[in-house]
Amino acid sequence: MVEIIISIAAIILLTVLIVKKYNTTIALLFCGIILLAAAVILGHPVLDTETSTGFVLLDIFKNIETAFLSQLGNIGLTLMTLMGYSTYMTYIGANDKTVQIMLKPLGKIKSKYILVPIIFLLGNLLSLVVPSASSLGVLLMATLFPILTRVGMSPLTAAGIIATTATIMPTPLGADNVIAAETFGMTILDYVGKHAAISIPSILLMAIAHYLWQKYCDKKDEAKGTAFKTELKGLREDLPPIVYALLPVLPLILVIVINLGFPSLKVGLVTITFISLIVSIICEAFRRKDIAKVTQDVQEFFKGMGTGLASVVSIMVAATVFVNGLKALGIVDMLMDSANGLKGAGIIMMLAFSGITFIIGLISGNGLSVFYATVGLIPSVAAAASVSPAMIALPMQMIANLVRSISPVAAVIVIVASSTGATPVQLVKRTSVPIIVGTISCLVLSFVLLF
């Protein structure tokens, strides 16, 4: 009973810290250490005898070391190389070139409401190249927003579409997908395949919802004559040649080609990313004709890897420590025992994990922190409930990505709203219905396809 009270208190403390915008990594690590310390005081081992230092208090900190060692292996290195590659693509202008080419045909479409679902779907495709919601928001506000307003689309409609673009597009390069696949012992394509079966229909339903909702909101707002001033920058002027547009999606192309065309080859994402990097460096060498400068620019790749370590891998390490604390107190075993034999346990767990993610994501603007913190628990909980881990993880993961588009404090909402001159609440009104439709769709399809 004491263990349950301590765990609930730690979870509440973690929630409060995240909501109050404390650093997620430090919040997870702090609460994890509290749980481990409580386990030691109550006489529970926090490490097995083979790993233990021989002194229980030191085992708390040894736990942090083992978490780093486990997460900096394949999964951590994969995430770091992918983020390094994305950073390098931005630095050499390849991302901007891809965006420029994809946006070019839009100027020929004159019907503003036909553009609503088209832009939403195109934005989701662009999220494969620029996975960060806030970064994609900045980029599309600078490049796409002026085009949309020029063809007569209202600023709030354009902003509402842009704020919902980076949500649940299935990609084997996504950090959350990589983490989940590794944790569940699945291949990345298998996991993304399950993801796509749910996310693609949901995205299409969201596109329809956008069309109907934005049209309805515009009609209601017409009498007000609301207009917003914008001061937006365009794409950089020193864009590279057209072939560079393929470079940001080259890892994605290689993943699909190798896994589908040459299934006997055992090539991981790290190898594929470095192949793509070498191809990019060769392209830069031909373009710049200055080998020394090109080699210096490659440093941006390693800076991006460092950013990946600081922004994602560190959260995974801290989340592992937190989960280890819950395990040491026996909470995971209690959850498994509770789920065993419970009728409908899989559905209950799916709704519980998704509900917590939605609430914290709505309040804090960052639902993925909850996903990263709890993904390590899902395999054992799912096994006890006799369901696939994907049934619990996928709706939770998708809701974590969707909910930020209706959180007034989320970075993408604040950025897009401030760029148009609207308030975050005004923008959230435009994003609310499509996101709610997407959320319900993800839950229903997860139950239908995975239960």
N, C-alpha and C positions, 0 to 999 in steps of 0.2 A: 504493500500500500504506500509506503514511504517513497519507494522508487517511482511510482506513478505520479505522486504529488510533485516530486522534484522534476520529473520529465515535463509535466504540464507547465510548471512554473518556468522552466527553461525555454519551452516552445513559445509561451506567451511573451517572455522577455525578448526572444529572438524576433518575434513579430513586431513588437513595439520598436525595437532598434531599427529594423528594416523600414517600417512606416515613417519613422522620424529621420530617415535619410542617413543613418549611420552607415559606414562602409560595410557592405554585405560580407566581405571576406572576414573582416575583424569581428563582426557580430557573430558569425557562424563559429569562428575559432574560439571566441570568448565563451560562448554558451557551451561549446563542445568541451572545453577545459573544465567548466563548472560541472558538467555531467560526469566526466571522467574522475574528477576529484571526489564527487559525491559517491561514485562507485567504489573508490578506494576506501573512503571513510566507512562505508557500509560493508566492507569486506569482500567486495567483488573483484576478481582479477580483471585488469584492463588489457593485458597482453598474455599470450600463451607462454608457457615456460621456456620454449626455445627462443623466443624473441625478447623476453623480459631482461631488464638490466640487473635484476637481483634486488632492486629497491623500489617498492611500489610507487613512491612519489615521483621518482625519475621515470617510471613507466608512462606517466601522463605525457611527458615531453617526448619520450621515445615514440609514443603513438603518433605525434606530429611528424617525426622523421619517417616512420613507415608509411604514413599517408603521402608524403612528398615522393618517396621512392616508388610507390605504387602508381601514383597519378602522372609522374613524369616519364613513365614508360611509353608504351605505344600510343595510348589515347592522348596524353598530354603533348607528346611530340607531334602527333597528327594535327591537333588544333593549332599549335604554335606555327607549324609550317604553312598551314592554310591561311592563317592571319598574316603571316609574313608575306605570302604571295599576293594576297589582296592589297596589302600596303604598297608593295612594289608596283602592282598594276595601276594603282592610283597615281603613284609618283611619276611613272613614265607616260601617263595620259591615256592608257589603254581603256580604262573604265569609261572615261569621258567619250572616247571614240565610239565605244559600243552604244552608249546612250544616244549620241548624236545620230547614229545610223538608224536606231530603232524609233527615234522620234520624228525622223524626216517625213515619212508618209502622212503624219497627222495633219499637217498644214493643208492637205488637199480635201480633208473631210469637213464639210460645212455644217452638218446637222449636230448641234451641240449635245443633244440628249443621246444620240447614237454613240457619241464619243464617251459617254459615262462608263458603260460596261467595258468598252474597248480599252480605255485608259486604265481602268482598274486591273484588267487582265494583263495588259502590257506592263504595268507597274509591278505586278507579281513576278513576271518573267525577269524584269530588271533586278529583282531582289536576289536572283541567282548570282548576279554580278556584284551587287552592293548589298550584302546581307544585313547590314546595320540599318534599323528602321530610321533612326535620326539622320544618319548620313544620306540615305536614299531620299529622305524628306527634304533635306537641304538641296540636294542635287536636282530633284524634280521641281522644287519651288523656283530654282534658278533657271531651269531650262524649259520645263513643260507648262508651268503656271501661266507665263505670258502668252503662250500659244493658245491655251484653252480660253483665257479671258478675251483674246483677240477674236475668237470665233463666236463670242457671245455667251459663253458659259459664265455663270455667276461665280464670284470669288469664293464663296463658301462651298459651293458644289465642287469646284476644282480642288480646294483645300481638303475637303472631306474625302475625296478619292485618294489624293496623295498621302494623307495621313493613315490610310488603311492598306497601303500597297505591300509593305514588308510584314506579312503575317505568317501564313502557313504553307507557303510554296514548298513542295517536297524536293529536297536536294541532298545527295550524298555528301555534300561539302559543308552542310550546316553543323555547327558545333553541338547543338542539342541532339541531332540525329546520330552523330558520331558517338557521343557519350552513351546514349541509350543503347545503340547497337552493341557496343563493346560491353556494357554492363550486363546485357541480357544474353551475351554469347551468340549473337546473330550476325550474319554478314550485313554490311551496310546496305546493299541492294535489296536484301530481303526485308529489312526494316523499313526502308524508304518505300518499297512496294506496298507494304501495309499502310504506310503513311499516305501514299498517293491515292489509294482506294477510298480513303476518307476525306482527305484534304481537297482533291480536285473537284469532286461533286460539291463540296462545301464552298469552294471558291466560286464556282459557277452560280450557285444559289445566292451568294453574296453580291455577285455582279448584277443579277436581276434585282435584288433588293436595293442596291445602290440606284439603279435606274428609276425605280418606282419612288423611292424615298426622296431622292434629290429633286425629282420633278415635283413631288408634292410640296416639299419645303420651299422650293422656288416660287411656286404659286402663292403660298401663304406669305412669303416675304416681299412679293412684287410691290405691294402697296407701300411698303416702308422705304423702298428705293435705297437700300443699304449699299454703300460702296466703300471699299477699303484701299488705302494707298499702299503701294509696295515699292520697296527699293531692293531689287534683286539683281544679282550678278549673273552673267551668262557663263557658258562653258569657256574654259581656257582657250586661248587663241593658238597656242603652239601644239595643236593636235597632231598625233602621229599618222602614218599612212593607214589605209583602210584595213590592211591585213591585221593590224593591232586589235581590231574589234573582236577577233577570235581568241586572243590570248587570255582574257579574263575567264572565258568558259572552256579553255583547253583542258584543265583538269577534269571537268565534268564530262567532256567528250571522251577523254581517255578512259575514265572509269567505265562508261557505258560500253565503249568499243571493246575494251579488254575483257570485261566480265561477260558480255554477251557473245562476242566473236571468238574469244580465246579463253574459255573457262578453265582450261588446264593451267594457265599461268597464275602464279600466286604473287600478285603485285598489289601492294598496299597503297594507301593514300599518300603516305610520305614519299614513297618512290615516285608516284605519279606527279606529285607536286614539284619534286626536284627536276623531273624530266621537263615539265612545263617551264620551270624557272630557267633551265639551260636554253630551251628554245627561245624564250623571251630575251635572254642575254645576247644570244646570237643575232636576233632581230635588231636589238639596240646597237650592237657593234656595227652592223651594216648601215644602220640609219645615222648614227652619230659619227662614225669613222674616227672615233677617239677612244681607243681601248682603255686608256687610263681613266677617263671620265666614266666610262661604262662600269668598270670594276668598282669605282668609288660609289656609284649609284646603287650597286647591289647591296651596299650596307643598309639600305632602306628595308630590304627583305629581313635582315636580322633584327633591325629595330622593331619591325612588325611582329617578329617572333617574341621579342621581349614584351611587347604590348599584350600579346596573347597570353603569356605567362602571368602578367599582372592582372589582366581583366577577366580571364576565364579559368585558366588552370589553377590559379590561386584560390578561386571560389570552390573548385572541385576538391582541392586539398582540405580546405576548411570544412566543407560539407562532409567529407569523409571522416574527419575528426568528430564532428557533431553526431553523425550516424554511429560511429564507434562508441560514443558516450551512451547513446540510447541502447546499443547492443549490450554494453557492459552492465547496464542497469536491468537488463532482461526485458526491456520494453518490446523489442522485436519479437522475442519468443512469445510474449503475451499476446501480441497482435496475431501471430500465427496460430496460437492455440484458440483464440477467439474466432478466427476465420474458419478453422477446421470444423466441418460439419454444419456450419451456419448456412441456412438456406438463403440463396441470393447474395452470398458474401461478395462475389465478384462485382455485382452491380453496386452494392453498398460501398465497397472500397473505391470503385471508379468514381462514384458521385462525391465521396468524401474527399479524396485527393484533388479532384477537379474543383470542388467547391471552395476548399481552402486556398487553392491557387488563384481562383477568380477573385475572392475577397481581398487577399493580400495584394494581388496585382493591381486591383482597382484602386486601393488606398495608396500604394507605394509607387505605382507606375512601372513596376518591374516584377512580373510574374515568374520569369525564368529563374530568379534566385531561389524560389520555392522548389522548382523542378530540380535544379542542381543539388539542392539540399536533401531531397528525399528520393532521388532516383535510385540510390544504393539500397533503399529499403524494399523497393518494388518487387524484385525477384522472389524474395522469401515470402512476402505478403501474398503475391499472386499464386505461388505454389500452395500455400495454405488454403487459399480460396478456390483452388483448382481451376484457375483461369490463366490465360496467356498474360505475361507481363505487359505486352503491348496493349492489352485491353485497358489497363490502368494507366499506363504511361502516355499513350498517344492522345487521348482526350485532354489529359492534364497538360501535356506539352503544347498542344494546339491552343488551349485556352490561355496558357501563359503568354503565347505570342499574340493572341487576339485581344486580350484584355487591355493591353497598353494603349490601344487605339481608342479606348473610351475612358481612360484615366486622365483627368485634367492636369495631373502632375507629371505625366510621362514626358520624356524628352521630346519625342516626335510631335506630340500634341502642342507642347509649349513652343517649339521651333516653328511649326507650320502656322499656328495661330498668330504668333508675333510677326511673322512674315507678311500676313495678310492684313494685320491691324485688327483682327477679331479677338475675342476673348477665348480662352480654352473651353469654357462652358458652351459658347456658341458653336465651336467646332465639334465638340463631343456630341452635341445634338445631331449634327450631320453624320457622324460616324456610328451612332448608337444602334440604329435598326439593322444595318448590314452586319455589324459585329455580333449582335444578339442572334440574328439568323444563322451566322456562321457557327456560333457556340452551340446552339441547339442541334444544328446539323451534325457537328462533330460528335456530340454525345450520342445521338440516335444512331448514326452510322457505325460508331465504335461498338455499340451494343449489338446491332444487327449483324455486322461482319465479323466481329471478334469473339463474341460470347460463345 
